[in-house]
Amino acid sequence: MAAAAAAEAIPNNHEAVLRFNGAPTRGFQADVGGKTTIRLINSQLLTVEEQKVITDPQYNTGTLIVWDPAPYHADIHEWYRKPDYNFFSSYKKYRNRQPEQPFYILNPYMQWQLWDILQENSPEDIQPNPPSSGMLGIVIMMHLCDKVDVYEFLPSKRQTDICHYFQKFFDQACTMGAYHPLLFEKNMVKHLNQGTDEDIYTHGKVTLNGLRNVQC
């Protein structure tokens, strides 16, 4: 299966598409397509009433996965008692309202397994903050698919300080990172890229092999 982990500029000719947080398709189909197979959202989104995760129809498409930042390799029972964002009540409300909608909670152990891999492949010490939603989504799709196309995780020549295509919010940290270890994530993705530098420069496109096809 070919898949795309998308922030921007994704066509509809992929078998599966992962989107992040509240990224919409309506009104942006010419640039981002209309298909949503998986939507990965952070736990904060579930706690913000204005995001309307429980009632907005865009959260009724595909499979939902929510993740919450946890202390480094924290015991899962400890994390459940004290999550970073107390999203469990909103999660339960959603499940009661949409019982047929696939909606999963990502085991926080995964984010720290990924952080360990980033650290093992970096000559510098990394601040022990969890990886970004983007990097988590990339790894999820690499688990599921034979090939993954990622758009604008490594920025193209179109790079701006706008954080999201659907919001006029400017912050250079969205590209360079402030909390998440984005620089180290981008270095790893660049190292794993099976495409060309021209694809990155022109389209912000990286092509990655699925994990079953990776030769260690």
Residue, then its C-alpha position, 0 to 999 in steps of 0.5 A: m500500500a502506498a500512503a501519504a503523511a500530509a501537512e500540505a500539497i497532497p494529491n488524491n492518488h494515494e491509497a491512504v492519507l494521514r492528516f494531522n490535528g484539525a487540518p481541513t480538506r473542505g475548501f482546500q481540495a485542490d492543494v490537499g485532496g479530499k481523502t482522509t484515512i487516518r487523523l492523528i490528533n494531540s490530546q490538547l485538541l480534545t480539551v479545547e471546546e472551540q475545536k469541536v472534535i466531538t461535533d465537527p463532521q471532519y472528525n467522523t472520517g477514517t480512523l482517529i488516533v489521539w496521543d498525549p505527551a508523557p514523561y520519559h518512559a513513564d509507567i502507563h498507569e501513572w500516565y493514565r492517572k495524570p496525563d499531560y492533558n486531561f483528555f479522557s473525559s472528552y474521549k469518552k464523550y466522543r465514543n458515546r456519541q460516535p460508538e461506530q467510529p474507530f478511535y484509538i489512544l496511542n500508547p505513550y511508550m511509542q513516542w519514547q521508543l521513537w525518541d530513543i531512536l532519534q537520540e541513538n542516531s544523533p551525535e548530540d544530546i537531545q532534550p527529552n521532549p516527545p517527538s512531534s505529531g508529524m514524526l509520530g504520523i510518519v512512523i505510523m504510516m511506515h508501520l502500515c504501508d510499503k511506501v510513504d510519501v511525506y509532504e513539506f515535513l522537509p520544507s520546499k522552496r515555498q517555505t514561509d513562516i505560516c504554521h498551517y495552510f488553513q490559518k494565518f498564524f506565523d511562527q518560525a518555530c513551526t518549521m525549526g522546532a521549539y519544544h519537539p526535537l524537529l531538527f533531529e527528526k528532519n535529519m533522520v527523515k532526510h537520511l531515510n529519503q529514497g527520493t531526490d533532493e529536487d523532489i524536496y526542493t520543488h515539492g517538499k516531498v520525501t519518499l520513505n520505504g515502509l518498515r518491512n522494506v527497510q534493510c537494517 
